[in-house]
Amino acid sequence: MSQKNFFDFNFESLKLFLNEELNIEEKKIPMRSKQIWQSVYKKGSFEINNLTTFPLELRSKLEDLISLQRPKIEKTQTSSDGTIKWLIKLFDGNEVECVYIPEKTRATLCISSQVGCTLNCRFCHTGTQRLVKNLSFAEIVNQVMIAKEQINDWDEQRKITNIVLMGMGEPFYNYDNVKTAVEILKDKEGLNYGAKKITVSTAGIANKIPEAATEIGTYLALSLHAPTDNIREMIMPINKKFKIKDLIEQCKYYSSVVKEKITLEYVMLRGVNDSMECAKQLVKLMAQFPCKVNLIEFNPWPGVQYLPTEREEMEKFGKVIQDAGYVATIRRSRGQDILGACGQLRTESEKKKAL
């Protein structure tokens, strides 16, 4: 029998597997499953032999059945500001990027949900890479495991405090895998990230937002980037399908279930969405549901047609929103020198043509 990869199991399927393959007494299955689960996810132990809570004979059986292999890091880039970007080669040869962003009191890991993206937002570098595939839940979780291993984040102090699904891809177009990955990230017996430590970002797949409210329940970030349908359609083609009005309705519902504000992401593009008129329109929109806005410096990339808004103009724009009583935070760009900032992630993987 060929080995199974541990990361392809969620907790329930791991129990089932041990029951079927190891002939452990029924009543001991939950305990044994929990021991493996904690050893890998809590302690970062990637050797079956380190499972000292298991009898030797059981360990050697398990070693034949389960592999703890992770995808390999192909390239590591470290920014002058301490941000680290890893290019990860998956088992099928495709590549994906994730980014570690340390700050004074916290550190965020930005992970990907797809290789490439279908949305073609005009200002986003990832969108220039056509969709290659959805990541499996194991491939999503493994980005966290690889990052934790790299920075040795296994003790109680918890170096990675927050996880954001804001890397390559649209999470809601890979809904089931994202949902399972988030369940594994939240599992108290394992990685134990609270729902308030995880943010799932969407470009506005409105019909998935209600489901996510009840089934995923993390913080939600909406990549809005424009206060009107006209401007949004010009820079985000997805708006032709899901209008701002629909998004507002669904965000209202989401915040009523999760009881938290929605974070609006707003990349500022010079002469496109940064006028004082846009700021006033954004205020009207923000009045309709509980939310706050992150104003993001645009990160240019080779071949893009947009320019960043001047800092002074960003501050004026932010002030209009703050004066209206809403939270507007200007996000400084991180990891720009390694193309590790918002909208800059991209790999060379291409979809294999059917022969």
Helices and strands as residue ranges (DSSP letters): E 4-5, G 6-8, H 11-22, G 26-28, H 29-41, G 48-50, H 56-65, E 66-67, E 72-78, E 84-89, E 95-102, E 107-110, E 114-115, G 126-128, E 133-134, H 137-151, E 162-165, G 171-174, H 175-186, G 195-197, E 198-202, G 206-208, H 209-215, E 219-223, H 229-235, G 237-240, H 244-258, E 262-268, H 276-286, E 291-297, H 311-323, E 328-331, G 336-338
